[in-house]
Amino acid sequence: MPAAEQSTTVHVPPAVQSLKAGSVGLVGVVFMALATAAPITAMTGNLPVIIGSGSGLHAPAGFVFVSLVLAVFTVGYVAMARHITTAGAFYGFVSHGLGRVAGMASGLLAVLAYVVFESSIVGIFAYFAQQSVQSEFGVHWPWPVFALVMLAVTAILSYFDLNVAAKVLGVFLVGEVLMLLLLGGAVLAHGGGDSGLHIGSLNPVGAFAGVNAGVGLFFCFWSWIGFESTATGGRGQAAEEAGASILSARRASARSRRARASRPALHL
């Protein structure tokens, strides 16, 4: 067929579904990472278990040790985030290093872990909400009512723009951090308990002491869950959601780690 008679039809590729650009910036990434780590939930849910059934008086040492370990982990985590751009976070990292099968397995394991974690969060929220309403207003509602309210609010915030969720989380995060600072400040102002402040409990070696040090360290690590979400503020597909460069992920990871590391010793 002559060149003049050849078809000149241009095939336009179909539109690709992608994350909305400019949804949330560096400040939003930091707030969402810290809110996902849930500081006040860690203090009210994990800390009693760490002290009562884990490390005991050595709980601060456990947090210090875990903070040091995760500080080293963050260096490599951020280094990988510079080159591996995916909103899948750990799935993308494991796939690049160990293959797609291992990556898929780690992704499914992470999803299962988060499903179990969210179920526990719904339960602890419903319990404390029920107790608070009953003590403050004298009204006793079944705990499933509060659980359903939480699920409904979560669904609504998930449906709308990501920036809306970031702002709401920011407000609650500031409130819970202020409450923890007031609590920690009151403890320090009164000089601790009956026997005073135990500075030696901050020695990282004490992380391996206690009745069940393994249980204590597990819940110390669990108290950090969520800080890895800063990787979704990286370049490429994740940058479409974060509206920033990989710098957002690096800065957010570092700020999240520093903020969380300064909390345990203050409140113990």
Secondary structure per residue as TSV (DSSP state, phi and psi in degrees):
chain	resnum	aa	ss	phi	psi
A	1	M	-	360.0	131.2
A	2	P	-	-57.6	153.1
A	3	A	G	-62.6	-32.4
A	4	A	G	-68.2	-24.0
A	5	E	G	-95.4	-3.4
A	6	Q	S	-69.0	147.9
A	7	S	-	-67.3	137.4
A	8	T	-	-109.9	21.0
A	9	T	-	-66.1	130.5
A	10	V	-	-100.3	122.9
A	11	H	-	-88.8	114.9
A	12	V	-	-87.3	124.4
A	13	P	-	-63.6	147.3
A	14	P	-	-64.1	152.0
A	15	A	-	-63.7	136.3
A	16	V	-	-96.9	128.7
A	17	Q	-	-71.3	127.0
A	18	S	-	-140.7	166.8
A	19	L	-	-70.0	147.7
A	20	K	-	-68.5	127.3
A	21	A	T	-73.2	145.5
A	22	G	T	72.8	21.2
A	23	S	S	-67.5	-42.5
A	24	V	-	-153.4	140.2
A	25	G	-	-99.2	-159.3
A	26	L	H	-59.7	-47.3
A	27	V	H	-60.7	-41.9
A	28	G	H	-64.4	-40.1
A	29	V	H	-61.7	-44.5
A	30	V	H	-62.7	-47.4
A	31	F	H	-62.8	-41.5
A	32	M	H	-68.5	-37.3
A	33	A	H	-65.2	-45.3
A	34	L	H	-67.1	-39.8
A	35	A	H	-67.3	-36.5
A	36	T	H	-64.3	-35.9
A	37	A	H	-70.1	-17.3
A	38	A	-	52.2	72.5
A	39	P	H	-55.4	-47.5
A	40	I	H	-72.1	-28.2
A	41	T	H	-67.9	-40.1
A	42	A	I	-63.2	-38.6
A	43	M	I	-74.3	-36.2
A	44	T	I	-90.6	-26.1
A	45	G	I	-100.1	-45.6
A	46	N	I	-87.9	-40.9
A	47	L	H	-59.1	-42.5
A	48	P	H	-58.7	-36.9
A	49	V	H	-69.1	-40.6
A	50	I	H	-61.9	-43.5
A	51	I	H	-76.5	-45.1
A	52	G	H	-77.1	-35.8
A	53	S	H	-125.6	7.8
A	54	G	T	-127.2	-101.9
A	55	S	S	-87.5	-12.5
A	56	G	G	65.2	-131.3
A	57	L	G	-67.2	-12.2
A	58	H	G	-91.1	13.2
A	59	A	H	-56.2	-43.3
A	60	P	H	-59.6	-37.2
A	61	A	H	-63.1	-37.5
A	62	G	H	-61.9	-42.3
A	63	F	H	-67.0	-38.5
A	64	V	H	-64.2	-45.1
A	65	F	H	-61.8	-46.8
A	66	V	H	-63.2	-37.7
A	67	S	H	-62.6	-40.2
A	68	L	H	-66.3	-42.3
A	69	V	H	-62.9	-46.0
A	70	L	H	-72.0	-23.4
A	71	A	H	-65.4	-42.0
A	72	V	H	-66.8	-42.1
A	73	F	H	-60.7	-38.8
A	74	T	H	-62.9	-34.2
A	75	V	H	-59.6	-50.5
A	76	G	H	-68.9	-35.4
A	77	Y	H	-62.8	-44.2
A	78	V	H	-69.0	-37.0
A	79	A	H	-62.7	-40.6
A	80	M	H	-67.5	-36.8
A	81	A	H	-64.3	-21.2
A	82	R	H	-68.8	-28.8
A	83	H	H	-112.0	-23.7
A	84	I	-	-110.4	108.6
A	85	T	-	-107.5	104.7
A	86	T	-	-157.6	144.2
A	87	A	T	-76.5	-5.1
A	88	G	T	-80.3	-7.9
A	89	A	T	53.3	-111.6
A	90	F	H	-58.8	-35.5
A	91	Y	H	-58.6	-45.1
A	92	G	H	-66.5	-40.3
A	93	F	H	-66.0	-47.1
A	94	V	H	-65.5	-38.4
A	95	S	H	-63.5	-40.8
A	96	H	H	-68.6	-32.4
A	97	G	H	-91.0	-39.4
A	98	L	H	-118.9	-2.0
A	99	G	-	106.9	165.1
A	100	R	H	-68.9	-35.2
A	101	V	H	-64.3	-47.5
A	102	A	H	-64.5	-37.1
A	103	G	H	-64.6	-42.2
A	104	M	H	-65.0	-39.4
A	105	A	H	-64.1	-43.3
A	106	S	H	-66.1	-36.4
A	107	G	H	-64.6	-44.8
A	108	L	H	-64.9	-38.2
A	109	L	H	-64.6	-40.7
A	110	A	H	-64.8	-41.7
A	111	V	H	-61.6	-44.5
A	112	L	H	-61.9	-42.9
A	113	A	H	-62.9	-41.3
A	114	Y	H	-70.3	-33.7
A	115	V	H	-63.8	-44.9
A	116	V	H	-64.3	-41.0
A	117	F	H	-63.9	-43.8
A	118	E	H	-63.7	-36.6
A	119	S	H	-62.2	-41.3
A	120	S	H	-66.9	-36.0
A	121	I	H	-65.1	-41.4
A	122	V	H	-61.1	-41.9
A	123	G	H	-64.8	-46.0
A	124	I	H	-69.0	-34.8
A	125	F	H	-65.2	-45.9
A	126	A	H	-62.7	-39.6
A	127	Y	H	-65.0	-51.4
A	128	F	H	-67.6	-35.1
A	129	A	H	-65.5	-42.1
A	130	Q	H	-62.2	-44.4
A	131	Q	H	-65.2	-39.3
A	132	S	H	-67.1	-45.3
A	133	V	H	-64.4	-40.0
A	134	Q	H	-67.8	-41.2
A	135	S	H	-73.8	-33.2
A	136	E	H	-87.7	-37.0
A	137	F	H	-118.2	-5.4
A	138	G	-	69.9	21.0
A	139	V	-	-109.2	130.2
A	140	H	-	-109.6	109.1
A	141	W	-	-111.7	145.7
A	142	P	-	-60.0	145.7
A	143	W	H	-61.8	-30.2
A	144	P	H	-59.8	-26.4
A	145	V	H	-61.4	-46.4
A	146	F	H	-69.1	-35.0
A	147	A	H	-63.7	-42.8
A	148	L	H	-66.6	-38.0
A	149	V	H	-61.9	-43.4
A	150	M	H	-61.9	-45.7
A	151	L	H	-61.8	-39.0
A	152	A	H	-65.5	-45.1
A	153	V	H	-63.4	-41.7
A	154	T	H	-62.0	-42.7
A	155	A	H	-63.9	-40.2
A	156	I	H	-65.6	-45.7
A	157	L	H	-65.8	-31.6
A	158	S	H	-72.8	-26.2
A	159	Y	H	-75.8	-39.6
A	160	F	S	-83.1	-176.3
A	161	D	-	-55.1	142.1
A	162	L	H	-59.8	-31.5
A	163	N	H	-63.9	-31.8
A	164	V	H	-64.6	-45.9
A	165	A	H	-62.1	-38.4
A	166	A	H	-63.6	-40.1
A	167	K	H	-68.3	-42.1
A	168	V	H	-63.9	-44.9
A	169	L	H	-62.5	-35.9
A	170	G	H	-62.3	-42.1
A	171	V	H	-63.9	-48.3
A	172	F	H	-66.9	-35.6
A	173	L	H	-63.7	-44.5
A	174	V	H	-60.6	-41.5
A	175	G	H	-63.0	-45.5
A	176	E	H	-71.7	-34.0
A	177	V	H	-66.3	-39.5
A	178	L	H	-62.4	-41.0
A	179	M	H	-64.1	-40.7
A	180	L	H	-68.0	-37.8
A	181	L	H	-66.0	-40.1
A	182	L	H	-63.6	-41.2
A	183	L	H	-64.7	-48.1
A	184	G	H	-63.8	-39.6
A	185	G	H	-64.4	-38.1
A	186	A	H	-65.6	-39.6
A	187	V	H	-64.1	-44.5
A	188	L	H	-66.9	-38.4
A	189	A	H	-65.6	-32.5
A	190	H	T	-90.5	3.2
A	191	G	T	74.5	26.8
A	192	G	S	81.1	-150.2
A	193	G	B	-86.0	-156.7
A	194	D	T	-63.9	-31.9
A	195	S	T	-99.5	11.8
A	196	G	B	83.9	-166.8
A	197	L	-	-88.1	138.4
A	198	H	-	-106.4	92.1
A	199	I	G	-65.9	-31.0
A	200	G	G	-63.3	-18.5
A	201	S	G	-69.9	-8.4
A	202	L	G	-88.7	-5.1
A	203	N	-	-66.6	119.9
A	204	P	G	-58.2	-24.3
A	205	V	G	-61.7	-30.9
A	206	G	G	-68.2	-8.1
A	207	A	G	-62.9	-23.4
A	208	F	G	-99.5	9.7
A	209	A	-	-100.9	-177.6
A	210	G	S	100.7	173.0
A	211	V	T	-64.9	-49.9
A	212	N	T	-133.2	81.1
A	213	A	H	-61.6	-34.2
A	214	G	H	-62.3	-42.4
A	215	V	H	-64.4	-42.2
A	216	G	H	-62.0	-45.4
A	217	L	H	-66.7	-36.3
A	218	F	H	-59.0	-48.1
A	219	F	H	-72.8	-25.7
A	220	C	H	-65.5	-44.7
A	221	F	H	-64.5	-39.4
A	222	W	H	-64.6	-28.9
A	223	S	T	-66.0	-16.2
A	224	W	T	-93.5	-5.0
A	225	I	T	-55.4	133.5
A	226	G	T	112.4	-24.1
A	227	F	G	-69.0	-21.4
A	228	E	G	-69.3	-12.4
A	229	S	G	-67.9	-11.1
A	230	T	G	-64.7	-19.8
A	231	A	G	-64.9	-24.3
A	232	T	G	-74.2	-0.6
A	233	G	G	-96.2	19.7
A	234	G	S	-84.2	-164.6
A	235	R	S	-80.4	175.1
A	236	G	T	71.4	-132.1
A	237	Q	H	-60.3	-43.0
A	238	A	H	-66.1	-31.2
A	239	A	H	-65.4	-26.3
A	240	E	H	-62.4	-35.6
A	241	E	H	-80.2	-41.9
A	242	A	H	-81.3	-22.3
A	243	G	-	67.5	26.9
A	244	A	S	-147.7	171.3
A	245	S	-	-83.4	-177.0
A	246	I	H	-61.2	-16.7
A	247	L	H	-60.3	-31.6
A	248	S	H	-62.2	-42.9
A	249	A	H	-65.5	-43.6
A	250	R	H	-65.1	-47.4
A	251	R	H	-65.6	-42.3
A	252	A	H	-65.5	-41.5
A	253	S	H	-61.1	-45.5
A	254	A	H	-65.2	-43.6
A	255	R	H	-68.6	-38.4
A	256	S	H	-63.1	-42.9
A	257	R	H	-65.7	-43.0
A	258	R	H	-64.7	-41.1
A	259	A	H	-66.2	-41.5
A	260	R	H	-70.9	-34.7
A	261	A	H	-67.4	-27.2
A	262	S	T	-85.5	-5.5
A	263	R	S	-86.6	-46.3
A	264	P	H	-61.0	-46.2
A	265	A	H	-63.6	-31.9
A	266	L	H	-66.1	-36.7
A	267	H	H	-96.9	1.8
A	268	L	-	-115.6	360.0
